[in-house]
Amino acid sequence: MNRIDKGFRVFAFFAIAALLVVASINLYQAKLAGPPAKTINYSQFLDALDQGRIVSVILVGQELQGVLTDRSTFKTYIPIDQALVETLRRKAVAISAKAPAGTGTSPATVLSTLLPTILLIIFAIFFLRRSTGLEMRSGLGKSRAKRLAQAQQRVTFEDVAGVDEAKESLKEIVDFLRAPQKFQSLGGKIPRGVLLVGSPGTGKTLLARAIAGEANVPFFTISGSDFVEMFVGIGASRVRDLFEQASKNAPCIIFMDEIDAVGRRRGAGLGSGNDEREQTLNQLLVEMDGFGGNEGVILIAATNRPDVLDPALLRPGRFDREIVVSNPDILGRERILAVHVRNVPLAADVDLKGIARSTPGFSGADLMNLVNEAALLAARRDRSSVGALEFEDAKDTVTMGAERRTHVMSDEERRLAAYREGGRAMVTLFSPAAEPLQKVTIVARGRTTGMVKQARGENQDLMTLEQMNSRLAVLMSGRASEELVFGRHRITSAGAADIAEATKLARTMVARWGLSEALGAVAYDEAREEVFLGHSVTGQQTMSEETAQAVAVEVRKLIDAALQAARLILDARRAQLDMLANALTQRETLVPEEIARLVGESTVDR
């Protein structure tokens, strides 16, 4: 029998004993009171009074208790009658009076009334402490970090491709873990923490495992959400336990994924905040750079939202380095593809360099998904190897969504879709700085009933004003084509997503990039996307109402200009648009070579 079960039995013993005491007191009082009085009605009482059979009475509020001449007792309920007392006096009846039961109670009555409530409260407290004790004994306050053995799933830098700059920045940490004396002899200190920042799927977790594999040291992995619990203090206890385990295995690496779950900025909300999360963060700050140094323990954390982290985490001495893990370039994509196709039988027509060239903006996870999707397609088609056609179809599935084979369009819907997508293709071809056209289709994929696929440039963060205006014209070209061919009354809602994207781009051009001549090179919108209600409410407003109206006017001008540019291109090449739409209606999908034969322009290949 453990200590908790023993305590529960002791508590039950005292509770039963207290109930027995209260029951004994009540029985004793009932015995002293004698036999219970007989209840009579008021008429019987008046008859007994007239006959002179009442010796004495006791008035308790509107209840009357009395003794008859034969020493028997009775009680009755009397109305408010002032003349009754005079009648009793004339009959020589002894009269007494008592306060009602509610105004004066005995200690036994109070005890019997309050004891059940007290016992219930004590039982609830005991049960809560018992359940908390069981949870603590079962490891609630222990760290949930998983330790990967040195030989378990060992990953090295050879398994990580496309992030050469990040690997170079991390090699110094590997060298320190391998030979710390080399740096300590010159007064160098091991970094306390490294923050990996990058979009989802860029390989942050894989990089951290590669560091542990290269250094051949223990590797603890945990997520930021594993620290936060319902009970205040559990997260801080888990942080202490994690660093205690890591100190016993130093030198070692702790990898904390999604650190923004526990490391968000303190005091950002309108209320008092989350005490459990803030206590956990405070303990993490102390462990990383407090009085008790954890020598030889390196914390590597990953996040895609560094802007929401607490400034105390990012100062030197805690996270000493911030390494950006970006999407790979064309050479990096080719190397990543080579890593993922190691165990995939490829056909002779597969060109990894060509696939890398046609997938700008893909992350490492996207490329892994592309290879896996191509392999699944080849298996469904009963192929012995994965060919170029499977990679091309997999690319369409990844970028545009799965083909909806059950979606059947009527002839009128096909014609609408053909002119809408054909108009987009024509404006893409004849806009001065639009991205090259790769494919146009009216096959329903994902949420769309058609799409124009363009080859995006390697650096999407750097665009010229000419490229921005061309992109706006392409986005508005579907609406322009519908209006030109079918009239304004036949415009559909299919261009809603394009209009929303065009509006967002135009607003960014005006309010953030300073590309409006009327408003000048001034940033009116803050670049950050604050996720905290407190900051968004109390933060400084950088745009007045008049300026907001001016920004809206400039955004409207850009959209109208893009719509007019698309109209001019389509109106000047209406015959080519008709041929392209008719071909789409018959074949559903056209590639650049087929489009070039239809429109007869060399700009298709630019």
Steps between C-alpha positions, in 0.01 A plus 500: 500500500660829388491830686214647294267202558584506871417870520171443323402232753589729791287774347205260458534385864481853637211590271294201619589575863382861463171387348444256787563777754243725337246217488557424872447865597175514307375178664593631847311824441198306377508284816514803725206653321278203596229347287392700198205739547166425336403739220142632523314756289409846619134413559592218735730739685215752550268223625758382753550862612129553552477177701791608725716199416816701411753549779781690323609612153824605333483742204774450237415744222167379358545154646343424837614213722287411804440260791154363584365416843576130438871597453488421128661748257374644178594757239307701246538787254319817605413810297605847607237577765566756776183398686631148548742605772218669698290185471790290630543731798130483587524122501802519734730330247875540559644676196865478382670624180811391308685633200452311172748223424686708240601782736672298767658163426699264712860405423383152412258637242770719349742206490246269341423764237856596408674166537385351163619812317833497683551132426418556133756782473767296678430202275529714185833646614629157594389348169667782301826463689480124462446522122778759468730279705426203278568704187825633642601146594410382148743752346293810432786722608757298310636610165342341193814537293598199292862405488632365172788261543821577316449206267124545463395655168832681470481797266803690370553807287516271196126437547424872503512681168409843373588695817873543461516838676319364806729196510808720492368701794436184700832324433669707771261358758583150380872573532449631854307191605769277352798686654392761757857539635609660174264794554519515880877534492454830316228624734212407272169389647257257351183666366203458732236496229447507125171613347408353162256724315331403178177419325335163569667213318841659449683235704550655845439175688720304261781752550484463877520120473790532260691707756452228761598233248815682393606575858405148616342626823167425674203673345182593691199609300182663631226733378417834657141390556616209721577740785161667539247325723185581694680509836712806569863408559508175304666660199774656711557164669538334160754763392706437814484125449597532133812702571588275793493197270697686237766610752556137600564413133704809405621581246166456330237677292142588588279564200178688574263516204239777473647696787247780443243280680676572830728793419246762393540856614388558859243762588369525145131444575237728649464286813743344742619243245560129536672443834601143417663595169675801649637299792627241254668771294657655810645164599635450147670840516661411833621162378654649186686781674458499877717446804517127442682460169422196288842453346513295186124519436399670175136588440405505133150636443295530183219737412338664200378796708806670656307828526281367783784380723581674826796742467666343804536175308675664207769688688865386493569242767186307422442467128839619384436434134204526269540292185257550214407179319352615170354318203768345278614644169512298177826324591371424849177361360690271269708365789188456716331306221810281470474420873132406480528283187774277643259211545269587210551322165508776237433469129757618250297809405507653852706820513551615859652828388195573287268415789702728728479779243121468480438503877610845625382579851472132598627413849675177590171356627326598176765320296474191718124508450552539124720190482258300714201608292680400178582158646136448602381596154744254339377224732136571413589483132683166545834643390831337593671841531407864552512699179491865396123485441441395861714787625311746279161375618621499861613860458150597387348317796730671748461850358141500373332223699369158410299465182124485562398230253141489625445869424305525173456843343225591261586636153424855619726460805780360283471796266510746789802326652678481163468874434590588859817288503577585138483869589743447784737316269484777238573776752782290645653467154474866399564682829848652492638342819272209589642164610534245215197286421532129572152359460135602469218260589127493568521170686344536846767465767462572869262794538550637151341422165809602306842654538785670321833371627797735485868445569571708808837665533761389752482821708137587555590755768663730243271630225512808282204733461456370145477142627247601764279675246521198268400269783204724578394491135519119494294477818229724355505337155239234580245768590597705191457198269154414638386858465637533145350178364176455695417850621487641850175321585672159452798564727551207741641470850788277384745790518442571871834353610689692229330827597586445867864429416518802268354725771751373754791558260380848406458600865848374579639702211333817627514475878817301561730531199437871433421461128221758481591836349217671689597365844875482448761257625347463847410176679154536654443137595716320754681204351450276801193283545436522872309203634434643846174679563661735751762624256255538213261702718743714692767527234568834336285568197711614207218597266235767549152474354582750225815306408305173497255652252790623286655152504167347393482745209853413384430127528189549287707684239750216475224238467315704238822553304575126508146417385529753216840359393349149483204630298731667245702180447192281459314746279800534267535120470138387507543255212792328671298485823215325317736240352661436840160465670372258234814286538458493878138395463608201290829397664461645854876543550757682286877523538718790373584331168131452414419856605784631281354327195158650572597860569804501270721700736856435611431666836371165626857378540642804678 
